[in-house]
Amino acid sequence: MPNHAPIPDPVPRLQLRRISKRYPGCLANDAIDLTIAPGEIHALLGENGAGKSTLMKIIYGVTQADSGEVIWQGQRVTLRNPAQARSLGIGMVFQHFSLFETLSVAQNIALAMGAAAGTPRQLEPKIREVSRRYGMALEPERLVHSLSIGERQRVEIIRCLMQDIRLLILDEPTSVLTPQEADDLFVTLRRLAAEGCSILFISHKLGEVRALCQSATVLRGGRVTGHCVPADCTDQQLARLMVGEAAQLIANYPKVTGGDAFLEVRGLSWHNPDPFGCSLKDINLEVRSGEIVGIAGVAGNGQDELLALLSGEQRLNRNEGATLRFGQEPAAHLHPDARRRLGLSFVPAERLGHGAVPELSLADNALLTAFQQGLVSKGLIRRSSVEALAEEIIRRFGVKTPDSQTPARSLSGGNLQKFILGREILQQPKLLIAAHPTWGVDVGAAATIHRALIALRDAGAAILVISEDLDELFQISDRLGALCGGRLSALHATVDTRLSDVGGWMAGQFAAPQSRASATR
């Protein structure tokens, strides 16, 4: 762990002077100035596509600026790669994970720290100690591909905390953490700042920014448009600085009862052959047409396994005896494409590599799951129809991109999420299953996604949302439950549920909440 005494020298830790970066068809950063002092927790705010990620990559050496200066502790530097940035004391936690899936936790951390830090085996005790100290338990010998999304995020954070860092860049670090885990992380960040470590914090959770950050710089359209002290602002004021118009960003949607059950799961038990995975135990779940059911839970408690079994990526054996029906049709043994023919659409947790192929264009990514929507005729792709669908998704969901031929990897996280969700919604599903639908997206994009989900619900679709954002679940869900240790609590009407009830379910306390007219949170 870094152990820096606070630096009384007034020289800034980092200065950016008129940093600019252009990509084909896009000026990502336009003459940006930014200053961070030693021991300061500084927020970088802006909607998806505002240029935040590009700027962070320049600071971390992943990308080089076209023009401008980077001043590190009073000295001009040229950051040519992340290894050089780390040697100066710059660490970064990416929103999209930079881990080798076939290697273990310890091997990934050893690669980042270099040979001088020791072998993976030598690092294992320290990994355990640091992860326990900050409440982010990790087993160093586990292979990354066996970890849940939340556990992979922990690897990224622990990897940085083990280095001798003077500037820690965090890109949406709490997006897959529970409120308690986020609070624990904030304790760590405040401790690091008190020791002199500077922190650059990117988050679309405005309450977190207001509680944690001492100052903020706002980007819009690749330019700095303002500075503020977050603690002196309301969420609406911060949202207005980011997107220009804060109206209808935070809505209270009416709750509904729904009609007949479309998704029915009874007695679903499944043994996970992965010794580090989570097995499911007697899952009973019903999602009605015309309602949204939300499922909360700490990462690693069976969310990934349940999603795989519902989507068809993992199928049940015929002797396992569980019931899985889509609209009264047995579906437990069907392949994913057969389930889609019954009306399923699916938004996976991972955007790149699972929800979209990074190297393919948006048009080709639209074809991946919507090919049954008249986009293929007699074995031939109807290219004009594919491109028309992609353009309609871009238009209706406000996806910021030059055109439908843009590779998926070039989009910001929020814009890619809007595209994936739009692709699934425009197929007019009878059942939509969405994992972490607004993970890492800005308040404007989150509002767009929530409105689309509510509109789909009101059109009669059954919707299942699995999320670790409890505010989101209370906002859009009609009924709520939680997973813990592979078991699912009973579902309860959101209006009869408190935040503390869901917290108890996430800890395995499945007693029913007391009935009340509205949720007091």
C-alpha positions as CSV (number, residue, x, y, z in Angstrom):
1,M,0.0,0.0,0.0
2,P,1.2,3.5,-0.7
3,N,2.4,5.3,2.5
4,H,2.9,8.9,1.4
5,A,3.0,11.8,3.9
6,P,0.9,14.8,2.7
7,I,3.0,17.0,0.4
8,P,3.0,20.6,1.6
9,D,4.5,21.8,-1.6
10,P,2.0,23.9,-3.6
11,V,3.2,22.3,-6.9
12,P,0.1,20.5,-8.4
13,R,0.3,16.7,-8.6
14,L,-1.0,16.8,-12.2
15,Q,-1.6,19.6,-14.7
16,L,-3.1,19.2,-18.2
17,R,-2.7,22.2,-20.5
18,R,-4.8,22.5,-23.7
19,I,-5.0,18.8,-24.3
20,S,-6.6,17.9,-27.6
21,K,-7.3,14.5,-29.2
22,R,-9.1,13.9,-32.5
23,Y,-10.5,10.6,-33.9
24,P,-12.0,10.2,-37.4
25,G,-15.3,12.2,-37.3
26,C,-14.9,13.2,-33.6
27,L,-13.0,15.8,-31.6
28,A,-12.9,13.8,-28.3
29,N,-10.9,16.4,-26.3
30,D,-10.7,20.1,-27.3
31,A,-8.0,22.2,-25.5
32,I,-8.7,20.8,-22.0
33,D,-7.1,22.2,-18.9
34,L,-7.2,20.3,-15.6
35,T,-5.3,20.7,-12.3
36,I,-5.2,18.2,-9.4
37,A,-3.5,19.0,-6.1
38,P,-1.7,16.4,-3.8
39,G,-4.3,14.7,-1.6
40,E,-7.2,16.0,-3.6
41,I,-10.3,13.9,-4.6
42,H,-11.3,15.5,-7.9
43,A,-14.4,14.5,-9.9
44,L,-14.5,14.5,-13.7
45,L,-18.2,14.8,-14.8
46,G,-19.9,14.7,-18.1
47,E,-22.4,12.7,-20.1
48,N,-21.4,9.6,-22.1
49,G,-19.3,10.7,-25.0
50,A,-18.2,13.9,-23.4
51,G,-14.5,12.9,-23.6
52,K,-13.8,11.7,-20.1
53,S,-12.5,8.2,-21.0
54,T,-10.2,9.6,-23.7
55,L,-8.7,12.1,-21.3
56,M,-8.1,9.4,-18.7
57,K,-6.4,7.2,-21.3
58,I,-4.1,10.1,-22.1
59,I,-3.1,10.6,-18.5
60,Y,-2.5,6.8,-18.1
61,G,-0.4,6.6,-21.3
62,V,-2.9,4.4,-23.3
63,T,-3.4,7.1,-25.8
64,Q,-1.2,10.1,-26.8
65,A,-2.7,13.6,-27.1
66,D,-2.4,15.3,-30.5
67,S,-1.4,18.5,-28.8
68,G,-1.1,20.0,-25.3
69,E,1.1,19.4,-22.3
70,V,1.0,16.9,-19.4
71,I,2.8,18.3,-16.3
72,W,3.6,15.7,-13.6
73,Q,4.7,17.2,-10.2
74,G,6.1,20.3,-11.9
75,Q,7.8,18.5,-14.8
76,R,6.6,18.1,-18.3
77,V,6.3,14.4,-19.3
78,T,5.3,12.4,-22.3
79,L,3.4,9.4,-21.3
80,R,4.0,6.8,-24.0
81,N,2.5,3.7,-22.3
82,P,0.8,2.6,-19.0
83,A,4.0,1.0,-17.7
84,Q,5.6,4.5,-17.8
85,A,2.6,6.0,-16.1
86,R,2.7,3.3,-13.3
87,S,6.4,4.0,-12.9
88,L,5.6,7.6,-12.1
89,G,2.9,6.5,-9.6
90,I,-0.2,6.7,-11.7
91,G,-2.8,3.9,-11.3
92,M,-6.1,3.4,-13.1
93,V,-9.2,1.3,-12.7
94,F,-11.0,1.0,-16.0
95,Q,-14.7,0.8,-16.5
96,H,-14.2,-2.0,-18.9
97,F,-11.9,-4.5,-17.3
98,S,-8.3,-4.9,-18.5
99,L,-7.8,-8.5,-17.2
100,F,-6.5,-11.7,-18.8
101,E,-9.4,-14.1,-18.3
102,T,-7.3,-17.3,-18.6
103,L,-4.9,-16.1,-15.9
104,S,-5.4,-16.1,-12.1
105,V,-6.0,-13.1,-9.9
106,A,-2.4,-13.2,-8.6
107,Q,-1.0,-13.5,-12.2
108,N,-3.0,-10.5,-13.4
109,I,-1.8,-8.4,-10.5
110,A,1.8,-9.6,-10.9
111,L,1.8,-8.6,-14.6
112,A,0.7,-5.1,-13.7
113,M,3.2,-4.7,-10.9
114,G,6.2,-6.0,-12.8
115,A,8.9,-8.6,-11.9
116,A,10.4,-6.5,-9.1
117,A,7.2,-7.1,-7.0
118,G,7.7,-10.8,-6.9
119,T,6.1,-13.9,-8.4
120,P,2.3,-14.5,-8.3
121,R,2.8,-17.0,-5.5
122,Q,4.8,-14.5,-3.5
123,L,2.1,-11.9,-4.0
124,E,-0.8,-14.1,-2.8
125,P,-0.5,-13.3,0.9
126,K,-0.4,-9.6,0.3
127,I,-3.4,-9.8,-2.1
128,R,-5.4,-11.6,0.7
129,E,-4.3,-9.1,3.3
130,V,-5.2,-6.0,1.2
131,S,-8.5,-7.5,0.0
132,R,-9.5,-8.4,3.5
133,R,-8.4,-5.0,4.9
134,Y,-10.7,-3.2,2.5
135,G,-13.6,-5.6,2.5
136,M,-13.2,-6.8,-1.1
137,A,-12.5,-10.5,-0.5
138,L,-10.5,-12.2,-3.3
139,E,-8.9,-15.7,-3.7
140,P,-5.6,-15.1,-5.5
141,E,-5.5,-18.5,-7.2
142,R,-8.9,-18.1,-8.9
143,L,-9.0,-17.8,-12.7
144,V,-10.5,-14.5,-13.8
145,H,-12.9,-16.1,-16.2
146,S,-14.6,-17.8,-13.2
147,L,-15.2,-14.4,-11.4
148,S,-18.4,-12.4,-11.5
149,I,-18.4,-8.9,-12.8
150,G,-18.3,-7.5,-9.3
151,E,-15.4,-9.7,-8.3
152,R,-13.5,-8.6,-11.5
153,Q,-13.9,-5.0,-10.4
154,R,-12.4,-5.9,-7.1
155,V,-9.3,-7.3,-8.8
156,E,-8.9,-4.0,-10.7
157,I,-9.2,-2.0,-7.5
158,I,-6.9,-4.2,-5.4
159,R,-4.3,-4.2,-8.2
160,C,-4.1,-0.4,-8.0
161,L,-4.1,-0.4,-4.2
162,M,-1.1,-2.7,-4.1
163,Q,1.0,-0.3,-6.1
164,D,3.0,2.8,-4.9
165,I,0.5,5.2,-6.4
166,R,0.4,9.0,-6.2
167,L,-2.5,9.5,-8.5
168,L,-5.4,6.9,-8.6
169,I,-7.8,7.2,-11.5
170,L,-11.2,5.5,-10.9
171,D,-13.6,5.1,-13.8
172,E,-17.0,4.2,-12.4
173,P,-15.5,2.1,-9.6
174,T,-18.7,1.6,-7.7
175,S,-20.9,0.6,-10.6
176,V,-21.0,-3.1,-9.5
177,L,-20.6,-2.5,-5.7
178,T,-23.3,-2.7,-3.1
179,P,-23.9,0.5,-1.0
180,Q,-21.9,-1.0,1.9
181,E,-19.0,-2.0,-0.4
182,A,-19.1,1.6,-1.9
183,D,-19.0,3.0,1.6
184,D,-16.0,0.8,2.5
185,L,-14.3,1.9,-0.7
186,F,-14.8,5.6,0.2
187,V,-13.2,5.0,3.5
188,T,-10.2,3.7,1.6
189,L,-10.1,6.6,-0.8
190,R,-10.3,9.2,2.0
191,R,-7.5,7.4,3.8
192,L,-5.4,7.5,0.6
193,A,-6.1,11.2,0.1
194,A,-5.1,11.9,3.7
195,E,-1.8,10.2,3.0
196,G,-1.2,12.5,0.0
197,C,-2.5,10.4,-2.8
198,S,-4.5,12.3,-5.4
199,I,-7.7,10.7,-6.8
200,L,-9.4,11.4,-10.0
201,F,-13.0,10.1,-9.7
202,I,-15.4,9.5,-12.6
203,S,-18.9,8.5,-11.6
204,H,-22.4,9.1,-12.8
205,K,-23.8,8.5,-9.3
206,L,-24.1,12.1,-8.4
207,G,-24.8,11.4,-4.7
208,E,-21.4,9.7,-4.5
209,V,-19.7,12.6,-6.2
210,R,-21.3,15.1,-3.7
211,A,-20.3,13.0,-0.7
212,L,-16.7,12.2,-1.7
213,C,-15.2,14.8,-4.0
214,Q,-13.8,18.1,-3.0
215,S,-13.9,19.7,-6.5
216,A,-15.2,18.8,-9.9
217,T,-14.5,19.6,-13.6
218,V,-17.3,19.2,-16.0
219,L,-16.9,18.2,-19.7
220,R,-19.5,18.6,-22.4
221,G,-18.8,17.8,-26.1
222,G,-15.0,17.4,-25.4
223,R,-14.6,20.8,-23.8
224,V,-14.4,22.0,-20.2
225,T,-17.7,23.8,-19.5
226,G,-17.4,24.4,-15.8
227,H,-16.0,23.8,-12.3
228,C,-17.8,23.3,-9.1
229,V,-17.6,22.2,-5.5
230,P,-20.0,19.1,-5.5
231,A,-20.9,19.4,-1.9
232,D,-22.4,22.8,-2.6
233,C,-24.6,21.5,-5.4
234,T,-27.8,19.4,-5.6
235,D,-28.1,16.4,-7.9
236,Q,-30.2,18.4,-10.3
237,Q,-27.7,21.2,-10.5
238,L,-24.9,18.7,-11.2
239,A,-27.0,17.0,-13.8
240,R,-27.7,20.4,-15.5
241,L,-24.0,21.1,-15.7
242,M,-23.4,17.8,-17.3
243,V,-26.3,17.5,-19.9
244,G,-27.6,21.0,-20.1
245,E,-31.2,20.2,-19.1
246,A,-32.1,18.3,-15.9
247,A,-35.8,18.1,-16.4
248,Q,-37.2,14.5,-16.3
249,L,-33.9,13.0,-15.4
250,I,-35.2,11.6,-12.1
251,A,-38.8,10.3,-12.5
252,N,-41.2,8.5,-10.2
253,Y,-42.8,5.9,-12.3
254,P,-46.2,4.5,-11.3
255,K,-46.3,0.9,-10.1
256,V,-48.5,-1.7,-11.7
257,T,-49.7,-5.2,-10.9
258,G,-49.2,-6.9,-14.3
259,G,-51.3,-9.6,-15.9
260,D,-50.7,-13.3,-16.4
261,A,-47.3,-14.9,-15.8
262,F,-45.1,-15.1,-18.8
263,L,-41.9,-16.3,-17.2
264,E,-42.4,-19.1,-14.8
265,V,-39.6,-20.8,-12.9
266,R,-40.3,-23.5,-10.4
267,G,-37.9,-25.6,-8.3
268,L,-34.8,-24.5,-10.2
269,S,-31.7,-26.1,-8.5
270,W,-28.5,-26.3,-10.4
271,H,-25.1,-27.4,-9.3
272,N,-22.3,-25.3,-10.6
273,P,-19.3,-27.5,-11.6
274,D,-17.0,-24.5,-11.0
275,P,-15.7,-24.8,-7.4
276,F,-15.5,-21.1,-7.2
277,G,-19.0,-20.5,-8.7
278,C,-22.4,-20.3,-7.1
279,S,-24.9,-23.1,-7.3
280,L,-28.6,-22.3,-7.4
281,K,-31.0,-23.7,-4.8
282,D,-34.7,-24.1,-5.3
283,I,-35.3,-20.9,-7.3
284,N,-39.0,-20.0,-7.7
285,L,-39.7,-16.9,-9.9
286,E,-42.7,-15.5,-11.8
287,V,-42.7,-12.4,-14.0
288,R,-46.0,-11.3,-15.3
289,S,-46.8,-9.6,-18.6
290,G,-46.9,-5.9,-18.1
291,E,-44.6,-5.6,-15.0
292,I,-41.0,-5.1,-14.1
293,V,-39.5,-7.5,-11.5
294,G,-36.2,-6.4,-10.0
295,I,-33.6,-8.7,-8.4
296,A,-30.9,-7.3,-6.2
297,G,-27.8,-9.0,-4.8
298,V,-24.1,-8.7,-4.0
299,A,-22.0,-9.9,-7.0
300,G,-21.3,-13.6,-7.0
301,N,-24.5,-14.8,-5.4
302,G,-25.9,-16.5,-8.4
303,Q,-26.8,-13.7,-10.8
304,D,-24.6,-14.9,-13.6
305,E,-25.8,-18.5,-13.2
306,L,-29.4,-17.5,-13.2
307,L,-29.0,-15.3,-16.3
308,A,-27.2,-18.1,-18.2
309,L,-30.0,-20.6,-17.4
310,L,-32.7,-18.2,-18.4
311,S,-31.0,-17.1,-21.6
312,G,-30.2,-20.6,-22.7
313,E,-26.5,-20.2,-22.6
314,Q,-26.6,-22.9,-19.9
315,R,-29.3,-25.5,-20.2
316,L,-30.7,-27.8,-17.6
317,N,-30.4,-31.6,-17.8
318,R,-33.7,-33.4,-18.2
319,N,-33.2,-35.2,-14.9
320,E,-32.9,-32.0,-12.9
321,G,-36.7,-31.7,-12.7
322,A,-37.0,-27.9,-12.7
323,T,-39.9,-26.1,-14.5
324,L,-39.0,-23.2,-16.9
325,R,-41.8,-21.8,-19.1
326,F,-42.1,-18.9,-21.4
327,G,-45.8,-18.2,-22.0
328,Q,-46.8,-21.7,-20.9
329,E,-44.2,-23.2,-23.3
330,P,-41.5,-25.5,-21.8
331,A,-38.2,-23.8,-22.3
332,A,-35.7,-25.5,-20.0
333,H,-33.9,-27.5,-22.7
334,L,-34.2,-25.0,-25.6
335,H,-31.2,-23.3,-27.2
336,P,-31.0,-19.5,-27.1
337,D,-32.4,-19.0,-30.6
338,A,-35.4,-21.1,-29.8
339,R,-36.1,-19.1,-26.7
340,R,-35.9,-15.9,-28.8
341,R,-38.6,-17.4,-31.1
342,L,-40.8,-17.7,-28.0
343,G,-40.3,-13.9,-27.4
344,L,-37.1,-13.6,-25.3
345,S,-34.8,-10.7,-25.6
346,F,-31.6,-10.5,-23.5
347,V,-29.3,-7.7,-22.4
348,P,-26.2,-9.3,-20.8
349,A,-24.0,-7.8,-18.1
350,E,-20.9,-7.4,-20.3
351,R,-21.3,-5.1,-23.2
352,L,-18.1,-5.8,-25.1
353,G,-17.6,-9.4,-26.0
354,H,-21.0,-10.6,-24.8
355,G,-23.5,-7.9,-25.7
356,A,-21.6,-6.7,-28.7
357,V,-18.6,-7.8,-30.8
358,P,-16.0,-4.9,-30.4
359,E,-14.6,-5.2,-33.9
360,L,-17.9,-5.4,-35.8
361,S,-19.9,-2.3,-36.9
362,L,-23.1,-1.3,-35.1
363,A,-25.0,-2.6,-38.1
364,D,-23.5,-6.0,-37.9
365,N,-24.0,-6.0,-34.1
366,A,-27.7,-5.3,-34.7
367,L,-27.8,-8.4,-36.9
368,L,-26.4,-10.7,-34.3
369,T,-29.5,-11.1,-32.2
370,A,-32.2,-9.6,-34.6
371,F,-31.6,-11.9,-37.5
372,Q,-35.0,-13.5,-37.0
373,Q,-36.7,-10.1,-37.6
374,G,-36.7,-10.4,-41.4
375,L,-33.1,-9.5,-41.8
376,V,-32.2,-12.7,-43.5
377,S,-33.9,-14.2,-46.5
378,K,-33.1,-17.6,-48.0
379,G,-29.8,-17.6,-46.3
380,L,-28.8,-14.1,-47.6
381,I,-28.4,-11.0,-45.4
382,R,-30.7,-8.2,-46.4
383,R,-28.0,-5.5,-45.9
384,S,-30.4,-2.5,-46.4
385,S,-32.7,-3.8,-43.7
386,V,-29.9,-4.4,-41.3
387,E,-28.6,-0.9,-41.8
388,A,-32.1,0.6,-41.5
389,L,-32.5,-1.2,-38.1
390,A,-29.2,0.1,-36.8
391,E,-30.1,3.6,-37.9
392,E,-33.4,3.3,-36.2
393,I,-31.8,2.2,-32.9
394,I,-29.3,5.1,-33.1
395,R,-32.1,7.6,-33.8
396,R,-34.7,6.4,-31.2
397,F,-32.3,5.8,-28.4
398,G,-30.1,8.8,-28.9
399,V,-26.9,6.9,-29.6
400,K,-24.0,9.2,-30.2
401,T,-22.0,7.8,-33.1
402,P,-21.0,9.0,-36.6
403,D,-23.0,6.3,-38.3
404,S,-24.1,2.6,-38.3
405,Q,-20.7,1.5,-39.7
406,T,-18.8,2.6,-36.6
407,P,-17.2,-0.3,-34.7
408,A,-18.8,-1.0,-31.4
409,R,-15.5,-0.6,-29.5
410,S,-15.3,3.1,-30.4
411,L,-18.6,4.0,-28.6
412,S,-18.6,5.1,-25.0
413,G,-20.0,2.7,-22.5
414,G,-23.3,4.5,-22.1
415,N,-23.9,4.8,-25.9
416,L,-23.1,1.2,-26.5
417,Q,-25.5,0.2,-23.7
418,K,-28.2,2.3,-25.3
419,F,-27.6,0.6,-28.6
420,I,-27.7,-2.9,-27.1
421,L,-30.8,-2.2,-25.2
422,G,-32.4,-0.6,-28.2
423,R,-31.6,-3.6,-30.4
424,E,-33.4,-5.9,-27.9
425,I,-36.4,-3.6,-27.3
426,L,-37.1,-3.0,-31.0
427,Q,-37.5,-6.7,-31.4
428,Q,-40.8,-6.2,-29.4
429,P,-40.1,-9.0,-27.0
430,K,-42.7,-10.6,-24.8
431,L,-40.0,-11.1,-22.2
432,L,-36.9,-8.9,-21.7
433,I,-34.2,-10.0,-19.3
434,A,-31.7,-7.1,-18.6
435,A,-28.6,-7.3,-16.4
436,H,-27.3,-4.0,-15.0
437,P,-29.1,-2.0,-17.7
438,T,-27.6,1.4,-16.6
439,W,-24.2,0.3,-15.4
440,G,-21.8,3.2,-15.9
441,V,-24.1,5.4,-17.9
442,D,-24.7,9.1,-17.3
443,V,-27.9,10.4,-15.8
444,G,-29.3,11.4,-19.3
445,A,-28.6,7.9,-20.7
446,A,-30.0,6.2,-17.6
447,A,-33.2,8.3,-17.9
448,T,-33.5,7.3,-21.6
449,I,-33.1,3.6,-20.7
450,H,-35.6,3.7,-17.8
451,R,-38.2,5.4,-20.0
452,A,-37.7,2.7,-22.7
453,L,-38.1,0.0,-20.1
454,I,-41.3,1.5,-18.7
455,A,-42.7,2.0,-22.2
456,L,-42.0,-1.7,-23.0
457,R,-43.6,-2.7,-19.7
458,D,-46.7,-0.6,-20.5
459,A,-46.9,-2.2,-23.9
460,G,-47.4,-5.6,-22.1
461,A,-43.9,-7.1,-22.0
462,A,-42.7,-9.0,-18.9
463,I,-39.3,-7.6,-17.8
464,L,-36.8,-9.0,-15.4
465,V,-34.0,-6.6,-14.3
466,I,-31.0,-7.8,-12.3
467,S,-29.1,-4.9,-10.9
468,E,-26.9,-3.9,-8.0
469,D,-28.1,-0.3,-8.2
470,L,-30.8,-0.3,-5.5
471,D,-32.0,3.2,-6.4
472,E,-32.6,2.0,-9.9
473,L,-34.5,-1.1,-8.8
474,F,-36.8,1.0,-6.5
475,Q,-37.4,3.5,-9.2
476,I,-38.5,1.2,-12.0
477,S,-39.5,-2.2,-10.4
478,D,-43.0,-3.2,-9.6
479,R,-41.9,-6.1,-7.5
480,L,-38.5,-6.8,-5.8
481,G,-36.5,-9.7,-4.6
482,A,-32.8,-10.5,-3.9
483,L,-30.3,-13.3,-4.4
484,C,-28.1,-14.5,-1.6
485,G,-25.9,-17.7,-1.8
486,G,-27.9,-19.0,-4.8
487,R,-31.2,-18.6,-3.1
488,L,-33.9,-16.1,-4.2
489,S,-36.1,-14.3,-1.7
490,A,-39.8,-14.1,-2.2
491,L,-40.9,-11.2,-4.4
492,H,-42.7,-8.2,-2.8
493,A,-44.4,-5.2,-4.1
494,T,-42.0,-2.3,-4.3
495,V,-44.5,0.1,-2.6
496,D,-44.4,-2.3,0.5
497,T,-40.6,-2.6,0.6
498,R,-37.9,-0.5,2.4
499,L,-34.3,-0.3,1.4
500,S,-33.5,-2.0,4.7
501,D,-35.7,-5.0,3.7
502,V,-33.7,-5.5,0.5
503,G,-30.5,-5.2,2.4
504,G,-31.7,-8.0,4.7
505,W,-32.6,-10.2,1.7
506,M,-29.2,-9.6,0.2
507,A,-27.7,-10.9,3.5
508,G,-30.0,-14.0,3.4
509,Q,-32.7,-12.8,5.8
510,F,-35.7,-13.6,3.8
511,A,-38.5,-12.6,6.2
512,A,-41.3,-10.7,4.6
513,P,-41.4,-6.9,5.1
514,Q,-44.1,-5.3,7.1
515,S,-47.0,-4.1,4.9
516,R,-47.1,-0.3,4.4
517,A,-48.7,2.0,2.0
518,S,-45.5,3.3,0.5
519,A,-41.8,2.5,0.9
520,T,-39.9,4.6,3.4
521,R,-36.3,4.5,2.4
